[in-house]
Amino acid sequence: MLAPNDALDGLRPATIVRTLGDEGVSRLLDGMYQIAPRTTAHEHVDLSPAQMRDALDRLGFPQPRVAPPVDVDLSDFDD
């Protein structure tokens, strides 16, 4: 996320996200197969949810907003 990426003409993915916000995230995810570095299985690192939150905090990603509750009437689906 922080290193310049040749597939992005030297731009850093984090800069794209910081600049374009949700649009930047969507566009990066849509093209992830082109920009993600190839790794072998032994290089894979599993992060706990707490470690992932800490990493996102260090990168300056905002905390997710809680969606408001939605009242849905599903009575049409009753038998």
Phi and psi restraints in degrees (range 20) as a CNS / XPLOR table:
assign (resid 1 and name C) (resid 2 and name N)
       (resid 2 and name CA) (resid 2 and name C) 1.0 -99.0 20.0 2
assign (resid 2 and name N) (resid 2 and name CA)
       (resid 2 and name C) (resid 3 and name N) 1.0 -18.0 20.0 2
assign (resid 2 and name C) (resid 3 and name N)
       (resid 3 and name CA) (resid 3 and name C) 1.0 -86.7 20.0 2
assign (resid 3 and name N) (resid 3 and name CA)
       (resid 3 and name C) (resid 4 and name N) 1.0 144.6 20.0 2
assign (resid 3 and name C) (resid 4 and name N)
       (resid 4 and name CA) (resid 4 and name C) 1.0 -57.8 20.0 2
assign (resid 4 and name N) (resid 4 and name CA)
       (resid 4 and name C) (resid 5 and name N) 1.0 141.7 20.0 2
assign (resid 4 and name C) (resid 5 and name N)
       (resid 5 and name CA) (resid 5 and name C) 1.0 -119.0 20.0 2
assign (resid 5 and name N) (resid 5 and name CA)
       (resid 5 and name C) (resid 6 and name N) 1.0 124.4 20.0 2
assign (resid 5 and name C) (resid 6 and name N)
       (resid 6 and name CA) (resid 6 and name C) 1.0 -59.6 20.0 2
assign (resid 6 and name N) (resid 6 and name CA)
       (resid 6 and name C) (resid 7 and name N) 1.0 -35.9 20.0 2
assign (resid 6 and name C) (resid 7 and name N)
       (resid 7 and name CA) (resid 7 and name C) 1.0 -67.6 20.0 2
assign (resid 7 and name N) (resid 7 and name CA)
       (resid 7 and name C) (resid 8 and name N) 1.0 -15.6 20.0 2
assign (resid 7 and name C) (resid 8 and name N)
       (resid 8 and name CA) (resid 8 and name C) 1.0 -109.8 20.0 2
assign (resid 8 and name N) (resid 8 and name CA)
       (resid 8 and name C) (resid 9 and name N) 1.0 27.5 20.0 2
assign (resid 8 and name C) (resid 9 and name N)
       (resid 9 and name CA) (resid 9 and name C) 1.0 54.7 20.0 2
assign (resid 9 and name N) (resid 9 and name CA)
       (resid 9 and name C) (resid 10 and name N) 1.0 38.3 20.0 2
assign (resid 9 and name C) (resid 10 and name N)
       (resid 10 and name CA) (resid 10 and name C) 1.0 84.6 20.0 2
assign (resid 10 and name N) (resid 10 and name CA)
       (resid 10 and name C) (resid 11 and name N) 1.0 -1.3 20.0 2
assign (resid 10 and name C) (resid 11 and name N)
       (resid 11 and name CA) (resid 11 and name C) 1.0 -74.5 20.0 2
assign (resid 11 and name N) (resid 11 and name CA)
       (resid 11 and name C) (resid 12 and name N) 1.0 154.9 20.0 2
assign (resid 11 and name C) (resid 12 and name N)
       (resid 12 and name CA) (resid 12 and name C) 1.0 -92.9 20.0 2
assign (resid 12 and name N) (resid 12 and name CA)
       (resid 12 and name C) (resid 13 and name N) 1.0 132.8 20.0 2
assign (resid 12 and name C) (resid 13 and name N)
       (resid 13 and name CA) (resid 13 and name C) 1.0 -54.6 20.0 2
assign (resid 13 and name N) (resid 13 and name CA)
       (resid 13 and name C) (resid 14 and name N) 1.0 -38.7 20.0 2
assign (resid 13 and name C) (resid 14 and name N)
       (resid 14 and name CA) (resid 14 and name C) 1.0 -62.7 20.0 2
assign (resid 14 and name N) (resid 14 and name CA)
       (resid 14 and name C) (resid 15 and name N) 1.0 -35.1 20.0 2
assign (resid 14 and name C) (resid 15 and name N)
       (resid 15 and name CA) (resid 15 and name C) 1.0 -66.8 20.0 2
assign (resid 15 and name N) (resid 15 and name CA)
       (resid 15 and name C) (resid 16 and name N) 1.0 -39.6 20.0 2
assign (resid 15 and name C) (resid 16 and name N)
       (resid 16 and name CA) (resid 16 and name C) 1.0 -62.3 20.0 2
assign (resid 16 and name N) (resid 16 and name CA)
       (resid 16 and name C) (resid 17 and name N) 1.0 -45.5 20.0 2
assign (resid 16 and name C) (resid 17 and name N)
       (resid 17 and name CA) (resid 17 and name C) 1.0 -64.5 20.0 2
assign (resid 17 and name N) (resid 17 and name CA)
       (resid 17 and name C) (resid 18 and name N) 1.0 -44.0 20.0 2
assign (resid 17 and name C) (resid 18 and name N)
       (resid 18 and name CA) (resid 18 and name C) 1.0 -63.7 20.0 2
assign (resid 18 and name N) (resid 18 and name CA)
       (resid 18 and name C) (resid 19 and name N) 1.0 -37.6 20.0 2
assign (resid 18 and name C) (resid 19 and name N)
       (resid 19 and name CA) (resid 19 and name C) 1.0 -81.4 20.0 2
assign (resid 19 and name N) (resid 19 and name CA)
       (resid 19 and name C) (resid 20 and name N) 1.0 -43.7 20.0 2
assign (resid 19 and name C) (resid 20 and name N)
       (resid 20 and name CA) (resid 20 and name C) 1.0 -100.6 20.0 2
assign (resid 20 and name N) (resid 20 and name CA)
       (resid 20 and name C) (resid 21 and name N) 1.0 -7.6 20.0 2
assign (resid 20 and name C) (resid 21 and name N)
       (resid 21 and name CA) (resid 21 and name C) 1.0 62.4 20.0 2
assign (resid 21 and name N) (resid 21 and name CA)
       (resid 21 and name C) (resid 22 and name N) 1.0 -133.3 20.0 2
assign (resid 21 and name C) (resid 22 and name N)
       (resid 22 and name CA) (resid 22 and name C) 1.0 -58.7 20.0 2
assign (resid 22 and name N) (resid 22 and name CA)
       (resid 22 and name C) (resid 23 and name N) 1.0 -38.5 20.0 2
assign (resid 22 and name C) (resid 23 and name N)
       (resid 23 and name CA) (resid 23 and name C) 1.0 -62.7 20.0 2
assign (resid 23 and name N) (resid 23 and name CA)
       (resid 23 and name C) (resid 24 and name N) 1.0 -40.7 20.0 2
assign (resid 23 and name C) (resid 24 and name N)
       (resid 24 and name CA) (resid 24 and name C) 1.0 -63.6 20.0 2
assign (resid 24 and name N) (resid 24 and name CA)
       (resid 24 and name C) (resid 25 and name N) 1.0 -41.5 20.0 2
assign (resid 24 and name C) (resid 25 and name N)
       (resid 25 and name CA) (resid 25 and name C) 1.0 -61.9 20.0 2
assign (resid 25 and name N) (resid 25 and name CA)
       (resid 25 and name C) (resid 26 and name N) 1.0 -47.5 20.0 2
assign (resid 25 and name C) (resid 26 and name N)
       (resid 26 and name CA) (resid 26 and name C) 1.0 -60.2 20.0 2
assign (resid 26 and name N) (resid 26 and name CA)
       (resid 26 and name C) (resid 27 and name N) 1.0 -44.4 20.0 2
assign (resid 26 and name C) (resid 27 and name N)
       (resid 27 and name CA) (resid 27 and name C) 1.0 -68.8 20.0 2
assign (resid 27 and name N) (resid 27 and name CA)
       (resid 27 and name C) (resid 28 and name N) 1.0 -38.5 20.0 2
assign (resid 27 and name C) (resid 28 and name N)
       (resid 28 and name CA) (resid 28 and name C) 1.0 -65.2 20.0 2
assign (resid 28 and name N) (resid 28 and name CA)
       (resid 28 and name C) (resid 29 and name N) 1.0 -42.9 20.0 2
assign (resid 28 and name C) (resid 29 and name N)
       (resid 29 and name CA) (resid 29 and name C) 1.0 -64.7 20.0 2
assign (resid 29 and name N) (resid 29 and name CA)
       (resid 29 and name C) (resid 30 and name N) 1.0 -38.7 20.0 2
assign (resid 29 and name C) (resid 30 and name N)
       (resid 30 and name CA) (resid 30 and name C) 1.0 -63.0 20.0 2
assign (resid 30 and name N) (resid 30 and name CA)
       (resid 30 and name C) (resid 31 and name N) 1.0 -31.9 20.0 2
assign (resid 30 and name C) (resid 31 and name N)
       (resid 31 and name CA) (resid 31 and name C) 1.0 -107.6 20.0 2
assign (resid 31 and name N) (resid 31 and name CA)
       (resid 31 and name C) (resid 32 and name N) 1.0 15.0 20.0 2
assign (resid 31 and name C) (resid 32 and name N)
       (resid 32 and name CA) (resid 32 and name C) 1.0 -55.2 20.0 2
assign (resid 32 and name N) (resid 32 and name CA)
       (resid 32 and name C) (resid 33 and name N) 1.0 -37.8 20.0 2
assign (resid 32 and name C) (resid 33 and name N)
       (resid 33 and name CA) (resid 33 and name C) 1.0 -61.4 20.0 2
assign (resid 33 and name N) (resid 33 and name CA)
       (resid 33 and name C) (resid 34 and name N) 1.0 -22.4 20.0 2
assign (resid 33 and name C) (resid 34 and name N)
       (resid 34 and name CA) (resid 34 and name C) 1.0 -89.2 20.0 2
assign (resid 34 and name N) (resid 34 and name CA)
       (resid 34 and name C) (resid 35 and name N) 1.0 -28.4 20.0 2
assign (resid 34 and name C) (resid 35 and name N)
       (resid 35 and name CA) (resid 35 and name C) 1.0 -107.1 20.0 2
assign (resid 35 and name N) (resid 35 and name CA)
       (resid 35 and name C) (resid 36 and name N) 1.0 -15.5 20.0 2
assign (resid 35 and name C) (resid 36 and name N)
       (resid 36 and name CA) (resid 36 and name C) 1.0 -70.0 20.0 2
assign (resid 36 and name N) (resid 36 and name CA)
       (resid 36 and name C) (resid 37 and name N) 1.0 133.9 20.0 2
assign (resid 36 and name C) (resid 37 and name N)
       (resid 37 and name CA) (resid 37 and name C) 1.0 -67.5 20.0 2
assign (resid 37 and name N) (resid 37 and name CA)
       (resid 37 and name C) (resid 38 and name N) 1.0 144.7 20.0 2
assign (resid 37 and name C) (resid 38 and name N)
       (resid 38 and name CA) (resid 38 and name C) 1.0 -76.8 20.0 2
assign (resid 38 and name N) (resid 38 and name CA)
       (resid 38 and name C) (resid 39 and name N) 1.0 129.1 20.0 2
assign (resid 38 and name C) (resid 39 and name N)
       (resid 39 and name CA) (resid 39 and name C) 1.0 -130.2 20.0 2
assign (resid 39 and name N) (resid 39 and name CA)
       (resid 39 and name C) (resid 40 and name N) 1.0 153.1 20.0 2
assign (resid 39 and name C) (resid 40 and name N)
       (resid 40 and name CA) (resid 40 and name C) 1.0 -92.0 20.0 2
assign (resid 40 and name N) (resid 40 and name CA)
       (resid 40 and name C) (resid 41 and name N) 1.0 165.2 20.0 2
assign (resid 40 and name C) (resid 41 and name N)
       (resid 41 and name CA) (resid 41 and name C) 1.0 -58.8 20.0 2
assign (resid 41 and name N) (resid 41 and name CA)
       (resid 41 and name C) (resid 42 and name N) 1.0 -35.5 20.0 2
assign (resid 41 and name C) (resid 42 and name N)
       (resid 42 and name CA) (resid 42 and name C) 1.0 -72.1 20.0 2
assign (resid 42 and name N) (resid 42 and name CA)
       (resid 42 and name C) (resid 43 and name N) 1.0 -13.2 20.0 2
assign (resid 42 and name C) (resid 43 and name N)
       (resid 43 and name CA) (resid 43 and name C) 1.0 -90.2 20.0 2
assign (resid 43 and name N) (resid 43 and name CA)
       (resid 43 and name C) (resid 44 and name N) 1.0 -7.1 20.0 2
assign (resid 43 and name C) (resid 44 and name N)
       (resid 44 and name CA) (resid 44 and name C) 1.0 -68.5 20.0 2
assign (resid 44 and name N) (resid 44 and name CA)
       (resid 44 and name C) (resid 45 and name N) 1.0 137.0 20.0 2
assign (resid 44 and name C) (resid 45 and name N)
       (resid 45 and name CA) (resid 45 and name C) 1.0 -123.1 20.0 2
assign (resid 45 and name N) (resid 45 and name CA)
       (resid 45 and name C) (resid 46 and name N) 1.0 123.4 20.0 2
assign (resid 45 and name C) (resid 46 and name N)
       (resid 46 and name CA) (resid 46 and name C) 1.0 -89.0 20.0 2
assign (resid 46 and name N) (resid 46 and name CA)
       (resid 46 and name C) (resid 47 and name N) 1.0 129.5 20.0 2
assign (resid 46 and name C) (resid 47 and name N)
       (resid 47 and name CA) (resid 47 and name C) 1.0 -108.9 20.0 2
assign (resid 47 and name N) (resid 47 and name CA)
       (resid 47 and name C) (resid 48 and name N) 1.0 140.9 20.0 2
assign (resid 47 and name C) (resid 48 and name N)
       (resid 48 and name CA) (resid 48 and name C) 1.0 -72.3 20.0 2
assign (resid 48 and name N) (resid 48 and name CA)
       (resid 48 and name C) (resid 49 and name N) 1.0 162.7 20.0 2
assign (resid 48 and name C) (resid 49 and name N)
       (resid 49 and name CA) (resid 49 and name C) 1.0 -55.5 20.0 2
assign (resid 49 and name N) (resid 49 and name CA)
       (resid 49 and name C) (resid 50 and name N) 1.0 -38.8 20.0 2
assign (resid 49 and name C) (resid 50 and name N)
       (resid 50 and name CA) (resid 50 and name C) 1.0 -65.3 20.0 2
assign (resid 50 and name N) (resid 50 and name CA)
       (resid 50 and name C) (resid 51 and name N) 1.0 -41.3 20.0 2
assign (resid 50 and name C) (resid 51 and name N)
       (resid 51 and name CA) (resid 51 and name C) 1.0 -65.8 20.0 2
assign (resid 51 and name N) (resid 51 and name CA)
       (resid 51 and name C) (resid 52 and name N) 1.0 -38.2 20.0 2
assign (resid 51 and name C) (resid 52 and name N)
       (resid 52 and name CA) (resid 52 and name C) 1.0 -64.8 20.0 2
assign (resid 52 and name N) (resid 52 and name CA)
       (resid 52 and name C) (resid 53 and name N) 1.0 -43.0 20.0 2
assign (resid 52 and name C) (resid 53 and name N)
       (resid 53 and name CA) (resid 53 and name C) 1.0 -61.3 20.0 2
assign (resid 53 and name N) (resid 53 and name CA)
       (resid 53 and name C) (resid 54 and name N) 1.0 -43.3 20.0 2
assign (resid 53 and name C) (resid 54 and name N)
       (resid 54 and name CA) (resid 54 and name C) 1.0 -61.2 20.0 2
assign (resid 54 and name N) (resid 54 and name CA)
       (resid 54 and name C) (resid 55 and name N) 1.0 -42.8 20.0 2
assign (resid 54 and name C) (resid 55 and name N)
       (resid 55 and name CA) (resid 55 and name C) 1.0 -63.6 20.0 2
assign (resid 55 and name N) (resid 55 and name CA)
       (resid 55 and name C) (resid 56 and name N) 1.0 -44.4 20.0 2
assign (resid 55 and name C) (resid 56 and name N)
       (resid 56 and name CA) (resid 56 and name C) 1.0 -65.2 20.0 2
assign (resid 56 and name N) (resid 56 and name CA)
       (resid 56 and name C) (resid 57 and name N) 1.0 -36.4 20.0 2
assign (resid 56 and name C) (resid 57 and name N)
       (resid 57 and name CA) (resid 57 and name C) 1.0 -62.7 20.0 2
assign (resid 57 and name N) (resid 57 and name CA)
       (resid 57 and name C) (resid 58 and name N) 1.0 -44.4 20.0 2
assign (resid 57 and name C) (resid 58 and name N)
       (resid 58 and name CA) (resid 58 and name C) 1.0 -62.2 20.0 2
assign (resid 58 and name N) (resid 58 and name CA)
       (resid 58 and name C) (resid 59 and name N) 1.0 -33.2 20.0 2
assign (resid 58 and name C) (resid 59 and name N)
       (resid 59 and name CA) (resid 59 and name C) 1.0 -81.2 20.0 2
assign (resid 59 and name N) (resid 59 and name CA)
       (resid 59 and name C) (resid 60 and name N) 1.0 -6.6 20.0 2
assign (resid 59 and name C) (resid 60 and name N)
       (resid 60 and name CA) (resid 60 and name C) 1.0 86.7 20.0 2
assign (resid 60 and name N) (resid 60 and name CA)
       (resid 60 and name C) (resid 61 and name N) 1.0 14.9 20.0 2
assign (resid 60 and name C) (resid 61 and name N)
       (resid 61 and name CA) (resid 61 and name C) 1.0 -74.6 20.0 2
assign (resid 61 and name N) (resid 61 and name CA)
       (resid 61 and name C) (resid 62 and name N) 1.0 134.2 20.0 2
assign (resid 61 and name C) (resid 62 and name N)
       (resid 62 and name CA) (resid 62 and name C) 1.0 -70.0 20.0 2
assign (resid 62 and name N) (resid 62 and name CA)
       (resid 62 and name C) (resid 63 and name N) 1.0 156.0 20.0 2
assign (resid 62 and name C) (resid 63 and name N)
       (resid 63 and name CA) (resid 63 and name C) 1.0 -66.8 20.0 2
assign (resid 63 and name N) (resid 63 and name CA)
       (resid 63 and name C) (resid 64 and name N) 1.0 145.3 20.0 2
assign (resid 63 and name C) (resid 64 and name N)
       (resid 64 and name CA) (resid 64 and name C) 1.0 -66.3 20.0 2
assign (resid 64 and name N) (resid 64 and name CA)
       (resid 64 and name C) (resid 65 and name N) 1.0 147.2 20.0 2
assign (resid 64 and name C) (resid 65 and name N)
       (resid 65 and name CA) (resid 65 and name C) 1.0 -85.6 20.0 2
assign (resid 65 and name N) (resid 65 and name CA)
       (resid 65 and name C) (resid 66 and name N) 1.0 145.4 20.0 2
assign (resid 65 and name C) (resid 66 and name N)
       (resid 66 and name CA) (resid 66 and name C) 1.0 -83.5 20.0 2
assign (resid 66 and name N) (resid 66 and name CA)
       (resid 66 and name C) (resid 67 and name N) 1.0 128.4 20.0 2
assign (resid 66 and name C) (resid 67 and name N)
       (resid 67 and name CA) (resid 67 and name C) 1.0 -71.0 20.0 2
assign (resid 67 and name N) (resid 67 and name CA)
       (resid 67 and name C) (resid 68 and name N) 1.0 142.3 20.0 2
assign (resid 67 and name C) (resid 68 and name N)
       (resid 68 and name CA) (resid 68 and name C) 1.0 -68.7 20.0 2
assign (resid 68 and name N) (resid 68 and name CA)
       (resid 68 and name C) (resid 69 and name N) 1.0 151.2 20.0 2
assign (resid 68 and name C) (resid 69 and name N)
       (resid 69 and name CA) (resid 69 and name C) 1.0 -65.7 20.0 2
assign (resid 69 and name N) (resid 69 and name CA)
       (resid 69 and name C) (resid 70 and name N) 1.0 147.3 20.0 2
assign (resid 69 and name C) (resid 70 and name N)
       (resid 70 and name CA) (resid 70 and name C) 1.0 -121.5 20.0 2
assign (resid 70 and name N) (resid 70 and name CA)
       (resid 70 and name C) (resid 71 and name N) 1.0 127.7 20.0 2
assign (resid 70 and name C) (resid 71 and name N)
       (resid 71 and name CA) (resid 71 and name C) 1.0 -91.3 20.0 2
assign (resid 71 and name N) (resid 71 and name CA)
       (resid 71 and name C) (resid 72 and name N) 1.0 116.9 20.0 2
assign (resid 71 and name C) (resid 72 and name N)
       (resid 72 and name CA) (resid 72 and name C) 1.0 -118.5 20.0 2
assign (resid 72 and name N) (resid 72 and name CA)
       (resid 72 and name C) (resid 73 and name N) 1.0 131.6 20.0 2
assign (resid 72 and name C) (resid 73 and name N)
       (resid 73 and name CA) (resid 73 and name C) 1.0 -93.6 20.0 2
assign (resid 73 and name N) (resid 73 and name CA)
       (resid 73 and name C) (resid 74 and name N) 1.0 110.7 20.0 2
assign (resid 73 and name C) (resid 74 and name N)
       (resid 74 and name CA) (resid 74 and name C) 1.0 -106.6 20.0 2
assign (resid 74 and name N) (resid 74 and name CA)
       (resid 74 and name C) (resid 75 and name N) 1.0 19.4 20.0 2
assign (resid 74 and name C) (resid 75 and name N)
       (resid 75 and name CA) (resid 75 and name C) 1.0 -62.9 20.0 2
assign (resid 75 and name N) (resid 75 and name CA)
       (resid 75 and name C) (resid 76 and name N) 1.0 -23.6 20.0 2
assign (resid 75 and name C) (resid 76 and name N)
       (resid 76 and name CA) (resid 76 and name C) 1.0 -64.2 20.0 2
assign (resid 76 and name N) (resid 76 and name CA)
       (resid 76 and name C) (resid 77 and name N) 1.0 -19.3 20.0 2
assign (resid 76 and name C) (resid 77 and name N)
       (resid 77 and name CA) (resid 77 and name C) 1.0 -95.1 20.0 2
assign (resid 77 and name N) (resid 77 and name CA)
       (resid 77 and name C) (resid 78 and name N) 1.0 -1.3 20.0 2
assign (resid 77 and name C) (resid 78 and name N)
       (resid 78 and name CA) (resid 78 and name C) 1.0 -71.0 20.0 2
assign (resid 78 and name N) (resid 78 and name CA)
       (resid 78 and name C) (resid 79 and name N) 1.0 143.5 20.0 2
